[in-house]
Amino acid sequence: MITTLKSISLILFLAVFLPCKSQNTVVKSAKEITTIVDDTTFVNLKDYSSDFVHDMKYATEDNFLKAKVYDCAECYLRLKTVKALILANQKFIKKGYRIKLFDCYRPLDIQKKMWQIVPNPEYVANPAKGSIHNRGGAVDITLVDSNGKELDMGTKFDFFGPEASHYYAGVTEEVKENRKLLKKIMLKKNFISFDSEWWHYNLKSALTDKVANEKWKCE
């Protein structure tokens, strides 16, 4: 079935992207894919580009929760988010950088699990409302140089304090320029920034998408 799905996806998106292997919970047959492979379909970023660096923090204990909440380190997003992210990464690559990913789509069940660990809306979105991560339209990212070294952004990912804000003035000029570079290109590719977190970007067209709880199988 995977071969058939890839063949149809290739015909649909060959002009820009690599073939798609959608989640089993979303795509169930080759016939079905002809009608549901659209911009709101959840896909694995790795099936469309190998130009990203992946460091999926919530698939490890190296995060502010101090707990592993994902079964495996995959970056699923809605197809429209993948398209915009690839275009942004192409711009960064031309400048000698690449996007490094910390988090992507987050199923609602995972949001609930995170809320159970840290039930504080300052750190975790209340699952009763959901977040853009639950809609497949948000990414947590940074930039790395040609050697894979992260650019200095002033704080670590998921640092919850004023220093992580885009508007915090008490950082070095290097940090300001690095944050500015990240924000400038992401905004040009139809993302919007989150004021208090330099790493968080939402796709504009995803803000009204439905909260999802689609799962993927770990290989």
N, C-alpha and C positions, 0 to 999 in steps of 0.2 A: 504493500500500500504506500509506503514512504516514497518509493521510486515514482509511482504515478503522481503523487502529490507534488513532488519536486518538479516533474515535467510540466505540469499545468502551471505551477507557480513561475517557472522559468519563462514560459510563454507570456505570462501576464506582466512580469516585472524585469525582463532581461535588459531593458534599456538602461536601468539604473542599478538594480540590486541583484544579489545572488538568490538562488532558490530558497523557498521557505519550508520549514518543518514546523507546522503549528502544533499546539498542544493537543493531546489526545482528547481532552475534555471539550475542546472547541471544534476540532475537525475530526470527523468520524469516517468519511468516505471521499473518494475522488469526485464523485458526483456532487457532494455537498460543497466542496471547496470552490466550485465554479460560482456559487452564489454567496458564500460567506467570506471569502478572502477579499476584504476591503480594508479601509483605513482603520476600522475599529477592531479588527481581529488581533488577538494576542499572538505574538510571534517571538521567537528567540533571537535576540540581537546577533548572536554568534553565527546564525544562519545567513545573515545579510552582510556582515563585515567582520574581518579579523584584525581591524586596525585599532581596536580599543584595548585598553589594559583593564583587567577585571580584578577587583579586590572587594568581593561582596561581604561586607563586614558582618551582616546578620546571619551568615552561614557559618560564622565562627563565634568565639566568645570575646573577640577583640572589638568590643563596642560598649556603649555606655550602659547597656542592660546587663553586661557581663554574662550573657546567655546566648546560646545558639538557638535561633528561632526558625531558620530555614533548614530544610533537610539537605539541600545542595545549593551550590553557588551558581545560579543561573540568572541572567538578566532578560526577563520577559517584559515587553512593552506592547502597546497597541502599535500597529504598523505605521500609522501617521507619526507617532513619536519617534520610531526608529528612523524613518525617512529624514525627519528634521535633525535628529541627532547625528546621523551620518554626514549630512551637509555641513553641520557645524564642525565636526571632526576633520573634514576635508580642509576647511579653512585653517584650523589649528595645525594640521600636518604641513601645510605650505609654509607655516611660520616656524616649523621645527618642533612642534609639540604634539601631544596626543591626549585625548580624554581618558581619564582613569575613573572607573565606575565604582561607587560604594554601595548604591542601592538603586533598584528600579521598581518594577511593579510589585506590589505587596498585597497578596490576597487578604480579604477582610478577616479571615480566621487568624492570620498572623498578626494583624492589627489588634485583634482582641487579646491575643496572647501577650503582645507587648504592653497593652493597657493593664493587664493583670499584674505584670511585673512592675511597671511604673505608671500608676494611674494619676498622672499629672499632665494636664493639657499644655503646660509650658514646654514639655519634652516629648510627649506622645499625643498624636491626634486622637480624640475620643472616637472610638469606632461607631458610636451612635450616629455620628455625622460622616465619618470617613474622611480620608485625605485624598489628595490628587495621586498619591502613590497607589491607593486602592483603585484608582480609575485608570491606571496604566499610562498616565501622562506626566509623571514626575521622575526626575533623576537626581541623585546626589553624586556630585562629580568633583574632580580637580583636574589639574594638568600635570603631565610629566614631560621632561625634556627627552632628547634623543637617546639618553642613557637610561631612561626609565626612572629618573629621579624626580620626585614631586617638587613642584614649584612651591616656594614659601608663601603660604596664604595667611600666616599670622597665628593661626590656631589649628588644632587637629580637627578632623571631621567629627561632627557631633559634639563640639565644645559648646556648652550652653552658658553663654555669658555675653556681655556687651562687646567684647573683643571680636566676636564672630560676625558682627553686623557690618553690612556694606558701608554704613555711615560712621563707623568708629574711626576717629581721627588719630588715635594713639598708636598707630602701627608705622612701620618703616615705609619709606618711599618705594622700596622694592616690593613690599607686600601690596601696597596700594596699586602699583602698576600691574602686578600679577592678577589681582582681583578684577581690575579694570579690563584687562585683556579677556579674561574668562567671561565677564559679564557682557562686554561689547559684542562679541561674536554670538553668544547665546541669544541675546536679544534680537540680533539681526536675523536669526534663524527661527523666529517666532516663539521663543521661550520668554517667560517672565521670571524675574528673580524674586526671592523671598528675603525681605529686608534683614531679618535677624540671623540668617544663615547663608554665608557666602557660597556654600556648596550646593544649595537646593535650587532647582529650576523646574518650572511647570510649563508645559506646552499650552499656549493660549487656547487652542481649540479643544483641549481636553477638560477644561474647567467644568463643563456641564455634562460630561459623560457619566454614565451610571457607575456606582461603586460595584466592584466585581469580586468574586471569590473563586475564580477559575484556578485550578491547580495544574502543575506539570509533574511528569514523572522524572525521577532522578535515574540517570543511566549508570 
